[in-house]
Amino acid sequence: MQVTSQPPETAAQAPAAATAPFEAGIQLYDLPKPAGDRDLVSDVRGMLLDSGVSEDVLAACYDGNRFIKSAQGRNSVVQRVEINRFLQLALINHPDTIDLRAQFLPTSTISSWSDIVEKKVAPFIAENKLLV
């Protein structure tokens, strides 16, 4: 049996099926926000405020965050991805958040995701003063 060594594929040589998910993600990111689509940036800000995070802390830590800024004006699917990044970073330094962080599943509905943020994540962030 003869074994030949071939150079790894370059991105240009990769089969279309292998790159299709990435292309779809890029296209989704740039889709306009449809009429009636939820503004998750505003929703989560309100949840944090209602949970006890002060307006000053939100202005400094939420409104100015690069992931939140990137999410503004985008469709709710993209907003959820960017807000998840923000929330994961807020939670990661606390020792008791692995179970909480594991609940950020991209396959869940936006409604169930929103419930988790409202009932578990926002209160935990506020109680533990994780936005600094």
N, CA, C and O of each residue as an XYZ file, in Angstrom:
528
protein
N       0.838     -1.173      0.000
C       0.000      0.000      0.000
C       0.886      1.239      0.000
O       1.775      1.397      0.837
N       0.619      2.100     -0.952
C       1.412      3.303     -1.083
C       0.665      4.475     -0.456
O      -0.507      4.699     -0.757
N       1.326      5.206      0.396
C       0.741      6.375      1.039
C       1.362      7.604      0.414
O       2.584      7.748      0.360
N       0.508      8.479     -0.053
C       1.018      9.720     -0.615
C       0.587     10.865      0.274
O      -0.498     10.855      0.854
N       1.427     11.813      0.364
C       1.130     12.984      1.177
C       0.653     14.103      0.274
O       1.316     14.455     -0.702
N      -0.489     14.653      0.604
C      -1.019     15.773     -0.154
C      -1.099     16.980      0.763
O      -1.383     16.841      1.952
N      -0.851     18.160      0.218
C      -0.955     19.356      1.067
C      -2.385     19.564      1.529
O      -3.326     19.187      0.830
N      -2.557     20.156      2.691
C      -3.915     20.417      3.175
C      -4.640     21.361      2.226
O      -4.028     22.175      1.535
N      -5.947     21.228      2.214
C      -6.759     22.088      1.364
C      -6.659     23.537      1.819
O      -6.583     23.821      3.014
N      -6.659     24.422      0.879
C      -6.759     25.836      1.222
C      -8.235     26.187      1.274
O      -9.083     25.405      0.845
N      -8.534     27.351      1.793
C      -9.929     27.776      1.874
C     -10.569     27.808      0.480
O     -11.749     27.497      0.321
N      -9.781     28.184     -0.512
C     -10.319     28.254     -1.868
C     -10.616     26.869     -2.430
O     -11.476     26.722     -3.298
N      -9.909     25.857     -1.940
C     -10.099     24.504     -2.432
C     -11.111     23.712     -1.612
O     -11.521     22.629     -2.030
N     -11.513     24.216     -0.476
C     -12.436     23.486      0.400
C     -13.759     23.275     -0.317
O     -14.232     24.158     -1.034
N     -14.347     22.118     -0.126
C     -15.649     21.883     -0.759
C     -16.684     22.897     -0.285
O     -16.656     23.344      0.861
N     -17.586     23.247     -1.173
C     -18.619     24.236     -0.851
C     -19.440     23.821      0.353
O     -19.847     24.671      1.147
N     -19.691     22.525      0.503
C     -20.486     22.052      1.641
C     -19.806     22.346      2.970
O     -20.477     22.574      3.977
N     -18.487     22.341      2.977
C     -17.756     22.592      4.223
C     -17.800     24.052      4.629
O     -17.765     24.362      5.820
N     -17.874     24.941      3.675
C     -17.877     26.373      4.006
C     -19.275     26.965      4.058
O     -19.442     28.104      4.492
N     -20.274     26.222      3.627
C     -21.643     26.736      3.581
C     -22.145     27.264      4.923
O     -22.758     28.332      4.950
N     -21.914     26.559      6.050
C     -22.404     27.101      7.331
C     -21.798     28.453      7.683
O     -22.467     29.300      8.275
N     -20.533     28.656      7.321
C     -19.891     29.929      7.613
C     -20.475     31.041      6.749
O     -20.712     32.150      7.226
N     -20.704     30.735      5.482
C     -21.306     31.710      4.577
C     -22.707     32.081      5.049
O     -23.088     33.251      5.018
N     -23.471     31.085      5.484
C     -24.823     31.346      5.973
C     -24.789     32.252      7.199
O     -25.623     33.146      7.341
N     -23.817     32.018      8.088
C     -23.684     32.845      9.281
C     -23.345     34.283      8.942
O     -23.872     35.214      9.551
N     -22.472     34.459      7.975
C     -22.093     35.808      7.552
C     -23.299     36.517      6.944
O     -23.542     37.692      7.221
N     -24.047     35.801      6.120
C     -25.235     36.395      5.504
C     -26.281     36.743      6.562
O     -26.912     37.798      6.484
N     -26.469     35.874      7.540
C     -27.432     36.124      8.605
C     -27.038     37.355      9.406
O     -27.896     38.152      9.785
N     -25.757     37.512      9.661
C     -25.269     38.637     10.449
C     -25.628     39.966      9.795
O     -25.898     40.952     10.480
N     -25.628     39.984      8.485
C     -25.865     41.232      7.768
C     -27.313     41.437      7.336
O     -27.630     42.449      6.711
N     -28.196     40.495      7.659
C     -29.601     40.675      7.297
C     -30.199     41.847      8.066
O     -29.870     42.044      9.236
N     -31.062     42.621      7.440
C     -31.694     43.731      8.167
C     -32.640     43.206      9.249
O     -33.156     42.092      9.161
N     -32.846     44.015     10.242
C     -33.762     43.662     11.332
C     -35.194     43.771     10.798
O     -35.621     44.845     10.374
N     -35.931     42.659     10.820
C     -37.305     42.708     10.305
C     -38.227     43.526     11.210
O     -37.989     43.654     12.411
N     -39.258     44.063     10.621
C     -40.265     44.792     11.398
C     -40.877     43.839     12.425
O     -41.198     42.695     12.101
N     -41.032     44.299     13.631
C     -41.627     43.493     14.689
C     -40.655     42.563     15.395
O     -41.042     41.887     16.349
N     -39.400     42.510     14.951
C     -38.397     41.663     15.591
C     -38.042     42.257     16.958
O     -37.894     43.471     17.100
N     -37.911     41.387     17.954
C     -37.603     41.865     19.305
C     -36.244     42.547     19.355
O     -35.301     42.149     18.671
N     -36.169     43.576     20.176
C     -34.895     44.255     20.431
C     -34.335     43.672     21.720
O     -34.621     44.159     22.813
N     -33.530     42.615     21.574
C     -32.997     41.924     22.744
C     -31.995     42.773     23.515
O     -31.840     42.600     24.724
N     -31.316     43.681     22.835
C     -30.376     44.572     23.531
C     -31.135     45.389     24.575
O     -30.708     45.500     25.725
N     -32.250     45.950     24.164
C     -33.085     46.739     25.076
C     -33.732     45.849     26.135
O     -33.784     46.215     27.309
N     -34.224     44.679     25.720
C     -34.870     43.752     26.661
C     -33.926     43.345     27.787
O     -34.292     43.397     28.961
N     -32.713     42.940     27.427
C     -31.758     42.466     28.442
C     -31.311     43.617     29.326
O     -31.114     43.435     30.528
N     -31.150     44.787     28.754
C     -30.800     45.954     29.571
C     -31.875     46.183     30.629
O     -31.566     46.422     31.796
N     -33.139     46.108     30.215
C     -34.253     46.266     31.146
C     -34.270     45.183     32.212
O     -34.579     45.455     33.372
N     -33.940     43.958     31.827
C     -33.896     42.856     32.798
C     -32.817     43.086     33.839
O     -33.030     42.846     35.028
N     -31.659     43.552     33.392
C     -30.569     43.845     34.330
C     -30.955     44.993     35.259
O     -30.692     44.939     36.460
N     -31.574     46.022     34.706
C     -32.019     47.160     35.508
C     -33.063     46.718     36.533
O     -32.979     47.089     37.704
N     -34.037     45.934     36.101
C     -35.081     45.436     37.008
C     -34.512     44.522     38.088
O     -35.088     44.402     39.170
N     -33.384     43.878     37.798
C     -32.760     42.971     38.772
C     -31.884     43.701     39.781
O     -31.408     43.104     40.746
N     -31.674     44.994     39.555
C     -30.929     45.761     40.542
C     -29.604     46.324     40.076
O     -28.899     46.951     40.867
N     -29.241     46.122     38.821
C     -28.013     46.743     38.308
C     -28.333     48.215     38.076
O     -29.339     48.544     37.447
N     -27.485     49.093     38.580
C     -27.767     50.527     38.508
C     -27.618     51.066     37.083
O     -26.929     50.491     36.241
N     -28.281     52.172     36.857
C     -28.208     52.851     35.560
C     -26.763     53.240     35.241
O     -26.336     53.135     34.091
N     -26.007     53.689     36.247
C     -24.606     54.068     36.039
C     -23.764     52.880     35.597
O     -22.938     53.002     34.693
N     -23.971     51.735     36.230
C     -23.215     50.532     35.875
C     -23.599     50.071     34.474
O     -22.734     49.674     33.694
N     -24.886     50.122     34.150
C     -25.316     49.729     32.811
C     -24.723     50.650     31.750
O     -24.282     50.187     30.698
N     -24.712     51.938     32.021
C     -24.140     52.886     31.060
C     -22.664     52.598     30.823
O     -22.184     52.676     29.692
N     -21.951     52.269     31.883
C     -20.512     52.027     31.770
C     -20.176     50.633     31.235
O     -19.262     50.483     30.425
N     -20.906     49.626     31.684
C     -20.515     48.244     31.398
C     -21.335     47.560     30.312
O     -20.835     46.650     29.651
N     -22.560     47.970     30.117
C     -23.430     47.328     29.125
C     -23.468     48.156     27.840
O     -23.115     47.669     26.766
N     -23.891     49.389     27.961
C     -24.074     50.229     26.777
C     -22.786     50.400     25.976
O     -22.824     50.481     24.748
N     -21.656     50.453     26.661
C     -20.378     50.672     25.990
C     -19.651     49.406     25.585
O     -18.585     49.480     24.973
N     -20.196     48.256     25.908
C     -19.534     46.986     25.600
C     -19.521     46.738     24.091
O     -20.505     47.017     23.405
N     -18.414     46.218     23.579
C     -18.280     46.027     22.131
C     -19.283     45.021     21.571
O     -19.745     45.176     20.441
N     -19.625     43.990     22.348
C     -20.600     43.017     21.860
C     -22.003     43.624     21.811
O     -22.770     43.358     20.886
N     -22.326     44.430     22.800
C     -23.633     45.084     22.830
C     -23.724     46.106     21.702
O     -24.749     46.198     21.025
N     -22.667     46.865     21.502
C     -22.658     47.836     20.400
C     -22.814     47.132     19.057
O     -23.521     47.614     18.172
N     -22.152     45.996     18.913
C     -22.245     45.238     17.668
C     -23.651     44.687     17.438
O     -24.083     44.544     16.294
N     -24.359     44.380     18.514
C     -25.704     43.803     18.421
C     -26.774     44.836     18.082
O     -27.810     44.486     17.517
N     -26.542     46.073     18.411
C     -27.565     47.105     18.232
C     -27.985     47.216     16.774
O     -27.153     47.329     15.874
N     -29.296     47.181     16.564
C     -29.849     47.334     15.228
C     -29.840     46.066     14.387
O     -30.339     46.073     13.261
N     -29.288     44.985     14.907
C     -29.238     43.729     14.152
C     -30.467     42.884     14.465
O     -31.220     43.188     15.390
N     -30.664     41.823     13.688
C     -31.804     40.940     13.934
C     -31.612     40.192     15.248
O     -30.490     40.076     15.741
N     -32.689     39.690     15.809
C     -32.649     39.109     17.153
C     -31.766     37.868     17.249
O     -31.237     37.583     18.324
N     -31.592     37.133     16.176
C     -30.704     35.965     16.214
C     -29.265     36.417     16.448
O     -28.554     35.848     17.276
N     -28.849     37.430     15.721
C     -27.499     37.973     15.891
C     -27.370     38.647     17.249
O     -26.341     38.515     17.911
N     -28.400     39.365     17.668
C     -28.359     40.013     18.979
C     -28.132     38.977     20.078
O     -27.351     39.210     21.000
N     -28.801     37.850     19.983
C     -28.649     36.828     21.014
C     -27.214     36.309     21.071
O     -26.675     36.096     22.158
N     -26.598     36.107     19.918
C     -25.209     35.643     19.878
C     -24.302     36.658     20.566
O     -23.468     36.292     21.394
N     -24.466     37.925     20.224
C     -23.606     38.969     20.801
C     -23.879     39.158     22.295
O     -22.943     39.331     23.076
N     -25.138     39.127     22.694
C     -25.472     39.269     24.120
C     -24.953     38.063     24.895
O     -24.488     38.216     26.025
N     -25.021     36.877     24.317
C     -24.454     35.695     24.980
C     -22.968     35.880     25.247
O     -22.476     35.498     26.308
N     -22.262     36.454     24.307
C     -20.826     36.720     24.505
C     -20.631     37.636     25.713
O     -19.789     37.383     26.575
N     -21.416     38.691     25.756
C     -21.332     39.626     26.874
C     -21.639     38.930     28.201
O     -20.901     39.090     29.174
N     -22.723     38.162     28.239
C     -23.134     37.502     29.479
C     -22.136     36.435     29.911
O     -21.849     36.300     31.101
N     -21.610     35.681     28.961
C     -20.611     34.656     29.287
C     -19.398     35.305     29.952
O     -18.887     34.797     30.951
N     -18.947     36.411     29.404
C     -17.782     37.094     29.989
C     -18.097     37.662     31.371
O     -17.236     37.675     32.251
N     -19.326     38.129     31.559
C     -19.711     38.651     32.872
C     -19.727     37.528     33.914
O     -19.389     37.750     35.076
N     -20.118     36.336     33.497
C     -20.281     35.216     34.427
C     -19.021     34.380     34.629
O     -18.898     33.703     35.649
N     -18.105     34.410     33.706
C     -17.017     33.440     33.684
C     -16.087     33.502     34.896
O     -15.517     32.482     35.281
N     -15.927     34.652     35.488
C     -14.996     34.764     36.621
C     -15.598     34.369     37.956
O     -14.898     34.332     38.968
N     -16.891     34.073     37.965
C     -17.526     33.629     39.210
C     -17.444     32.109     39.265
O     -17.743     31.447     38.272
N     -17.046     31.538     40.404
C     -16.827     30.082     40.466
C     -18.090     29.230     40.346
O     -17.993     28.045     40.028
N     -19.244     29.786     40.586
C     -20.468     28.982     40.605
C     -21.371     29.212     39.398
O     -22.595     29.186     39.532
N     -20.796     29.433     38.239
C     -21.650     29.766     37.093
C     -21.604     28.757     35.955
O     -22.217     28.997     34.914
N     -20.922     27.669     36.106
C     -20.815     26.737     34.984
C     -22.179     26.212     34.540
O     -22.438     26.109     33.341
N     -23.048     25.882     35.485
C     -24.386     25.402     35.122
C     -25.209     26.514     34.468
O     -25.963     26.270     33.526
N     -25.059     27.707     34.968
C     -25.779     28.849     34.405
C     -25.297     29.141     32.985
O     -26.104     29.368     32.084
N     -23.982     29.134     32.790
C     -23.421     29.403     31.463
C     -23.784     28.320     30.463
O     -23.901     28.595     29.269
N     -23.961     27.104     30.930
C     -24.311     25.991     30.036
C     -25.713     26.133     29.462
O     -26.052     25.446     28.498
N     -26.519     26.989     30.021
C     -27.895     27.162     29.549
C     -28.013     28.086     28.334
O     -29.102     28.248     27.785
N     -26.916     28.682     27.919
C     -26.933     29.568     26.746
C     -26.810     28.742     25.475
O     -25.778     28.774     24.805
N     -27.845     28.015     25.149
C     -27.822     27.158     23.971
C     -28.346     27.917     22.759
O     -29.437     28.483     22.809
N     -27.585     27.934     21.678
C     -28.047     28.658     20.496
C     -29.248     28.009     19.817
O     -29.881     28.624     18.959
N     -29.564     26.783     20.190
C     -30.691     26.100     19.569
C     -32.008     26.345     20.298
O     -33.066     25.977     19.787
N     -31.967     26.947     21.461
C     -33.206     27.226     22.182
C     -33.951     28.370     21.494
O     -33.369     29.125     20.715
N     -35.227     28.485     21.787
C     -35.992     29.590     21.210
C     -35.590     30.890     21.891
O     -35.061     30.884     23.003
N     -35.839     31.977     21.232
C     -35.518     33.279     21.823
C     -36.358     33.494     23.073
O     -35.889     34.095     24.040
N     -37.579     33.015     23.065
C     -38.450     33.149     24.228
C     -37.894     32.393     25.434
O     -37.855     32.939     26.536
N     -37.464     31.150     25.242
C     -36.913     30.390     26.376
C     -35.578     30.972     26.820
O     -35.279     30.991     28.014
N     -34.773     31.447     25.871
C     -33.513     32.104     26.206
C     -33.783     33.350     27.053
O     -33.117     33.586     28.061
N     -34.764     34.134     26.628
C     -35.120     35.358     27.340
C     -35.580     35.047     28.769
O     -35.237     35.774     29.702
N     -36.349     33.978     28.941
C     -36.794     33.571     30.280
C     -35.613     33.229     31.178
O     -35.599     33.600     32.352
N     -34.624     32.526     30.638
C     -33.429     32.166     31.413
C     -32.685     33.428     31.839
O     -32.272     33.559     32.991
N     -32.521     34.349     30.901
C     -31.816     35.598     31.219
C     -32.581     36.371     32.286
O     -31.987     36.862     33.245
N     -33.885     36.478     32.123
C     -34.694     37.269     33.051
C     -34.772     36.650     34.447
O     -34.656     37.357     35.449
N     -34.967     35.346     34.514
C     -35.220     34.696     35.802
C     -33.973     34.200     36.519
O     -33.977     34.043     37.740
N     -32.901     33.950     35.761
C     -31.705     33.385     36.388
C     -30.460     34.250     36.230
O     -29.779     34.560     37.207
N     -30.172     34.633     34.994
C     -28.900     35.295     34.714
C     -28.852     36.722     35.239
O     -27.930     37.082     35.972
N     -29.833     37.535     34.875
C     -29.826     38.940     35.308
C     -29.827     39.057     36.833
O     -29.042     39.833     37.377
N     -30.684     38.309     37.543
C     -30.625     38.393     39.004
C     -29.267     37.959     39.585
O     -28.770     38.558     40.539
N     -28.679     36.913     38.996
C     -27.385     36.434     39.490
C     -26.303     37.493     39.280
O     -25.478     37.734     40.161
N     -26.318     38.125     38.099
C     -25.340     39.187     37.820
C     -25.520     40.338     38.789
O     -24.538     40.872     39.303
N     -26.754     40.727     39.047
C     -27.021     41.850     39.957
C     -26.616     41.499     41.390
O     -25.935     42.283     42.051
N     -27.031     40.322     41.872
C     -26.725     39.923     43.241
C     -25.231     39.815     43.505
O     -24.765     40.133     44.599
N     -24.489     39.373     42.516
C     -23.057     39.168     42.695
C     -22.202     40.309     42.155
O     -20.974     40.221     42.114
N     -22.867     41.371     41.747
C     -22.174     42.578     41.244
C     -21.088     42.210     40.231
O     -19.921     42.567     40.391
N     -21.501     41.486     39.181
C     -20.544     40.984     38.204
C     -20.233     41.972     37.085
O     -19.317     41.743     36.295
N     -20.977     43.056     37.010
C     -20.662     44.080     36.018
C     -19.856     45.173     36.710
O     -20.369     45.902     37.559
N     -18.616     45.271     36.339
C     -17.731     46.285     36.943
C     -16.925     46.988     35.877
O     -16.126     47.871     36.189
